[in-house]
Amino acid sequence: MIRAPGPSRLADFFDTYTKDLTADDLQRLFTRDAREAYRFFTRGVDVDALKRMPWHKRAITEARILFFAFSMKLSPARRVVFGASLLLAIIGLINLFRGIGIVDIARVPFLGGIGVPGPLFSQGTWSLLFAPALMNLLVLLEVADRLSLKNDLEIARDIQQAMLPSGLYSAPGVETFGMSRPANTVGGDFYDILPLDDGRLVVAVGDVAGKGSPAALLMALLLAMLRTLVDERLEPADLVTRLNVQVCRHSPRSRFITLFYGVYQPLTGELTYVSAGHMPPLLIRVDGRSERLTDGGISLGMFEHSTYTTGRAIIEPGDMIAVYSDGITESENQAGQPFDEIGLETALKANARDSLSRISAAVVRAVERHTDASKFADDLTILLLRRTATTEPGGRP
């Protein structure tokens, strides 16, 4: 048997439901927040022209503007649901309509006991009318907040992409190309291509644990620290060791970072590198053989006193190195099978004679076919470096 709630239970429920609520919160909701939402949805509208309209035309025009502005911010499916809900509300009011007469609006706040000609509805209709109106107000405020945040994230994405090299870098004896595709608007993967004054080339790929804004902020911090240390001309193992100390001291303990850092000498084809917990890069030889570069140590940010070792590899003319994030090899299909290193190696070898940008695009397409999804669970990043025999000078990324 279900008992009706007593006064004490109702009081407890009311106290819990209104916990931390203040009069200022309610005032801010209907003043500042409402004004900000109005300004957001009326961007591009001539507000001065609206103010010059008669009040009844202005109300209708503003309602139409807000309806279309809000509707077009929704996805097509949600737009249909929103329109259907308003249509049902209008149909409900029509069914409750009882004609035209003198409406007693004495119970409406601020208007007093005034009777005016107007539509007559069944008892309780005004409650049904104001309830969805308040609900739509809350939805408008929430959507405005989320869309403002989305706009900020899109600006952050543009800034993040501007921090990364763009296009093909080509110099005598080497060409390299990188690309990164975040799972969300912003991501925690990065790559870098930094020519040094002595002709050597620094290449790096990093992967911050997690996705979204937290990973993106830490990615920007790591990239700045990395570029600062590169200017000191340290050996790869020494640079990564010092970078690990900075990460341990200035980033959350729960955020680990994998990093591949390499310095390539185009004259000799020697690559000195450190792989700090990163996916082992694939070295695709011109004759079709493949090798994995594994020397280095554990991920950054785990232990401040971690040590790292430098690995070495000789890149012959025509050889290609692929440095990638785990978002590529760990992308799964509906059966839970990962793309894996075998899928990556197959895609690289099948397109090895193409340009580096086309090879990168082919890898991403192969991952898309494998996952059969347009939205990936993790960021995708790949950097390709190929030794060439050209002696023509190139440009900077």
C-alpha positions in Angstrom: 0.0 0.0 0.0 1.4 3.4 -1.0 1.0 6.1 1.6 0.4 9.7 0.7 3.4 11.8 1.7 2.9 13.6 5.0 3.7 17.3 5.7 7.1 16.4 7.1 8.0 14.5 4.0 6.8 17.3 1.8 8.9 19.8 3.8 11.9 17.5 3.5 11.4 17.2 -0.2 11.0 21.0 -0.6 14.1 21.7 1.5 16.1 19.2 -0.6 14.8 20.4 -4.0 15.5 24.1 -3.2 18.8 23.6 -1.5 21.3 26.4 -2.2 18.6 28.4 -4.1 18.7 32.1 -3.5 16.5 35.0 -4.6 19.4 36.3 -6.6 19.6 33.1 -8.6 15.9 33.4 -9.6 16.4 37.1 -10.4 19.5 36.3 -12.5 17.6 33.6 -14.4 14.9 36.0 -15.6 17.2 39.0 -16.1 20.8 38.5 -17.0 20.6 34.9 -18.3 17.4 35.7 -20.3 19.1 38.8 -21.8 22.2 36.8 -22.8 20.1 34.1 -24.4 18.1 36.7 -26.3 21.3 38.4 -27.6 22.7 35.0 -28.6 19.7 34.0 -30.6 19.2 37.4 -32.2 22.8 37.8 -33.5 22.7 39.4 -36.9 19.2 40.9 -36.3 18.7 44.7 -36.5 17.5 45.2 -32.9 17.1 49.0 -33.4 14.6 48.2 -36.2 12.7 45.9 -33.8 12.5 48.7 -31.2 10.9 51.0 -33.7 8.0 48.6 -34.3 4.6 48.8 -32.5 4.7 46.6 -29.5 2.3 44.0 -30.9 4.2 43.7 -34.2 7.5 43.6 -32.3 6.3 40.7 -30.1 5.2 38.6 -33.1 8.4 39.4 -35.0 10.6 38.5 -32.0 8.7 35.3 -31.4 9.2 34.3 -35.0 13.0 35.2 -34.9 13.5 33.3 -31.7 11.6 30.3 -33.0 13.6 30.0 -36.2 16.9 30.9 -34.6 16.4 28.2 -31.9 15.0 25.6 -34.3 17.9 25.9 -36.8 20.4 25.4 -34.0 18.9 21.9 -33.4 19.6 18.8 -35.3 16.9 17.9 -37.9 15.4 15.2 -35.8 15.3 17.4 -32.7 13.9 20.2 -34.8 11.0 18.1 -35.8 10.3 17.0 -32.2 10.4 20.6 -31.0 8.0 21.8 -33.8 5.7 18.9 -33.1 5.6 19.8 -29.4 4.6 23.3 -30.2 2.0 22.1 -32.7 0.4 19.8 -30.2 0.3 22.7 -27.6 -1.5 24.8 -30.2 -4.0 22.0 -31.0 -4.6 21.5 -27.3 -5.4 25.2 -26.8 -7.8 25.1 -29.9 -9.6 22.1 -28.4 -10.0 24.0 -25.1 -11.2 27.2 -26.8 -14.7 28.2 -25.7 -15.3 31.4 -27.6 -14.7 35.2 -27.1 -15.9 37.0 -23.9 -14.9 39.2 -21.0 -11.7 37.7 -19.5 -11.2 38.2 -15.7 -7.5 38.7 -15.3 -7.6 39.9 -11.7 -5.6 36.8 -10.6 -2.7 37.6 -13.0 0.1 39.5 -11.2 0.6 43.2 -11.7 -2.6 43.7 -13.8 -5.2 44.0 -11.0 -8.9 43.2 -11.4 -9.5 44.2 -15.0 -11.9 42.6 -17.4 -11.0 42.8 -21.0 -12.4 41.1 -24.2 -10.4 38.0 -25.1 -10.5 34.3 -25.7 -12.2 32.0 -23.2 -10.6 28.7 -22.3 -11.6 25.8 -20.0 -10.5 26.1 -16.4 -6.8 25.3 -15.9 -5.8 26.1 -19.5 -3.5 29.0 -18.5 -1.6 26.6 -16.3 -1.1 24.3 -19.2 0.0 27.2 -21.3 2.5 28.7 -18.9 4.1 25.3 -18.0 5.5 24.6 -21.5 6.4 28.3 -21.8 8.6 28.0 -18.8 10.0 24.7 -20.0 10.9 26.3 -23.3 12.6 29.2 -21.5 14.8 26.7 -19.6 15.6 24.8 -22.8 16.5 28.1 -24.6 18.8 29.1 -21.8 20.5 25.7 -21.7 20.9 25.5 -25.5 22.3 29.1 -25.6 24.9 28.1 -22.9 25.9 24.9 -24.8 26.1 26.6 -28.2 28.2 29.4 -26.7 30.5 26.8 -25.3 30.6 25.0 -28.7 31.6 28.3 -30.3 34.4 28.7 -27.8 35.5 25.2 -28.5 35.6 25.8 -32.3 37.8 28.8 -31.7 40.0 26.7 -29.5 40.1 24.1 -32.3 41.3 26.7 -34.8 44.0 27.9 -32.3 45.1 24.3 -31.7 45.3 23.5 -35.4 47.3 26.7 -35.9 49.8 25.4 -33.4 50.6 22.4 -35.5 52.6 22.4 -38.7 50.6 22.4 -41.9 51.3 21.0 -45.3 54.3 19.1 -46.6 57.8 19.9 -45.2 60.5 19.2 -47.8 64.2 19.7 -47.6 67.2 18.0 -49.3 67.1 14.4 -48.4 63.8 14.4 -46.5 60.1 15.0 -46.7 57.6 14.8 -43.9 53.9 15.3 -43.4 51.6 15.1 -40.4 47.9 15.3 -39.7 45.7 15.0 -36.6 42.0 14.4 -36.4 40.4 14.9 -32.9 37.6 12.7 -31.8 35.9 15.8 -30.3 36.1 19.4 -31.3 39.6 19.6 -29.7 41.9 16.8 -28.8 45.0 15.7 -26.9 47.1 14.4 -29.8 49.8 16.6 -31.4 52.7 16.3 -33.8 55.6 18.7 -34.6 58.1 19.2 -37.3 61.0 21.5 -36.4 64.0 22.2 -38.7 67.2 23.0 -36.8 69.8 25.5 -37.9 72.4 22.7 -38.5 70.2 21.0 -41.1 68.8 18.3 -38.8 65.0 17.8 -38.4 63.1 17.2 -35.2 59.9 15.2 -35.4 57.6 14.5 -32.5 54.2 12.9 -31.9 52.4 13.0 -28.5 49.2 11.6 -27.1 47.7 12.9 -23.9 45.5 10.5 -22.0 41.9 11.3 -22.5 40.0 13.5 -25.0 38.4 16.8 -25.2 39.3 20.1 -23.5 41.4 18.8 -20.5 43.6 16.8 -22.9 43.8 19.8 -25.3 45.0 22.1 -22.5 47.7 19.7 -21.5 48.7 19.1 -25.1 49.3 22.9 -25.5 51.4 23.0 -22.4 53.5 20.0 -23.5 54.0 21.4 -26.9 55.3 24.7 -25.5 57.6 22.9 -23.1 58.9 20.6 -25.9 59.7 23.5 -28.2 61.5 25.4 -25.4 63.7 22.4 -24.7 64.4 21.8 -28.4 66.2 25.2 -28.5 68.7 23.9 -26.0 70.0 21.2 -28.5 69.8 18.4 -26.0 70.2 14.7 -26.9 66.9 13.0 -27.3 67.1 11.0 -24.0 68.2 14.1 -22.0 65.4 16.2 -23.5 62.7 13.6 -22.8 64.0 13.1 -19.3 63.8 16.8 -18.5 60.4 17.0 -20.2 59.2 14.2 -18.0 60.2 16.1 -14.9 58.3 19.2 -16.0 55.2 17.1 -16.8 55.3 15.5 -13.4 55.6 18.8 -11.6 53.1 20.8 -13.7 50.3 18.4 -14.8 47.7 16.3 -12.9 48.9 13.0 -11.7 46.1 11.2 -13.6 47.2 12.5 -16.9 49.9 10.5 -18.6 51.4 11.4 -21.9 53.1 9.1 -24.5 55.7 10.8 -26.8 57.9 9.9 -29.7 60.7 12.3 -30.1 63.2 12.0 -32.9 66.1 13.9 -34.5 66.8 13.1 -38.2 70.0 13.9 -40.0 69.2 14.1 -43.8 72.9 13.8 -44.8 73.4 10.4 -43.3 69.9 9.2 -42.9 70.4 8.6 -39.2 67.5 9.0 -36.8 68.1 9.2 -33.1 64.9 8.8 -31.1 63.1 8.1 -27.8 59.8 6.4 -27.6 58.3 7.3 -24.2 55.5 4.8 -23.8 54.3 5.6 -27.4 53.1 3.2 -30.0 56.3 1.8 -31.8 56.7 3.7 -35.1 56.8 1.6 -38.2 59.9 1.8 -40.5 58.8 0.6 -44.0 61.8 -0.3 -46.1 61.8 0.4 -49.8 62.0 -3.4 -50.4 58.8 -3.9 -48.4 60.3 -5.1 -45.1 59.1 -3.5 -41.9 60.7 -2.7 -38.5 59.5 -1.3 -35.2 61.3 1.4 -33.3 60.9 0.5 -29.6 63.8 2.1 -27.6 62.9 4.7 -25.0 61.1 4.2 -21.7 57.7 4.6 -20.0 55.1 7.3 -20.5 55.7 10.9 -19.3 54.1 12.0 -16.0 54.3 8.7 -14.2 57.5 9.0 -12.2 59.7 12.1 -11.9 62.9 10.1 -11.8 62.2 8.0 -14.9 65.2 7.5 -17.3 65.2 7.1 -21.0 67.5 5.5 -23.6 68.2 6.8 -27.1 67.6 4.5 -30.1 69.1 4.8 -33.5 68.0 3.8 -37.0 69.4 4.3 -40.4 66.8 5.5 -43.0 67.8 4.5 -46.5 66.6 6.4 -49.6 63.0 5.5 -50.3 62.4 4.2 -46.7 59.5 5.7 -44.8 58.7 6.0 -41.0 55.2 6.2 -39.8 54.7 7.6 -36.3 51.1 7.4 -35.1 48.8 7.5 -32.1 46.9 4.6 -30.6 43.7 6.1 -31.9 44.5 4.5 -35.3 45.5 1.0 -34.3 43.0 0.7 -31.5 39.9 1.8 -33.5 37.4 -1.1 -33.3 34.7 -2.3 -35.6 31.3 -3.4 -34.4 32.7 -6.9 -33.5 35.2 -5.3 -31.2 38.2 -6.1 -33.5 40.9 -3.4 -33.6 42.4 -2.0 -36.7 45.8 -3.0 -35.2 49.3 -2.6 -36.5 48.6 -5.1 -39.2 45.9 -2.9 -40.7 48.2 0.1 -40.5 51.1 -1.7 -42.1 48.9 -3.0 -44.9 47.5 0.5 -45.7 51.1 2.0 -45.6 52.5 -0.6 -48.0 49.6 -0.5 -50.4 50.1 3.3 -50.8 53.8 3.6 -50.3 54.5 5.1 -53.7 52.0 7.9 -53.3 52.7 11.3 -51.8 52.8 11.5 -48.0 49.6 13.5 -47.8 47.8 10.8 -49.9 49.2 8.0 -47.8 48.0 9.7 -44.6 44.5 10.2 -46.1 44.5 6.5 -47.2 45.3 5.4 -43.7 42.4 7.4 -42.3 40.1 6.0 -45.0 41.1 2.5 -44.1 40.4 3.2 -40.4 37.0 4.6 -41.4 36.2 1.5 -43.5 37.2 -0.7 -40.6 35.2 1.1 -37.9 32.3 1.9 -40.3 31.7 5.1 -38.2 32.1 8.8 -38.9 32.9 9.6 -35.2 36.0 7.9 -33.7 36.4 6.9 -30.1 39.9 8.5 -29.9 42.0 11.1 -31.7 43.8 10.0 -34.9 47.3 11.3 -35.5 49.9 10.2 -38.0 53.3 11.7 -39.1 55.2 10.3 -42.0 58.9 10.9 -42.8 60.5 9.6 -46.0 64.2 9.9 -47.1 64.6 11.3 -50.6 67.5 11.6 -52.9 66.6 15.2 -53.9 69.1 18.0 -53.5 66.7 20.8 -54.1 66.0 23.2 -51.2 62.6 23.0 -49.6 60.5 25.1 -47.3 59.5 25.2 -43.7 56.2 23.7 -42.5 
